[in-house]
Amino acid sequence: MDFEIIGEIKHSETFACGSGIRELPRLRKVYGLGLWRKRKGFATVRLPSDGSIREAEIHWYEAAGIGKREFKIKCYTDTRP
């Protein structure tokens, strides 16, 4: 994760679970067995390159007992030029 999440993740939802996740074999190998879900939500993030703060849609993988892993920014949601 090359950014910092500031505050809480809002409007989170699951959009893939179990065998619907293409990365499932890799997740199980790296982090262990679990009921894996691919989730998305919106959060305020701080970018390391210039320290700017932006609103972004983020995606991550999550499993009970393992937690949230591999966050990535999918798009920025604020209307900066």
ABEGO torsion letter per residue (X at the ends): XABBBBEBBBGBBBABBEAABAAAAAAAAAAEBEBBBBBBBBBBBBBAAAGBBBBBBBBBBBBBGAEBBGBBBABBABABX
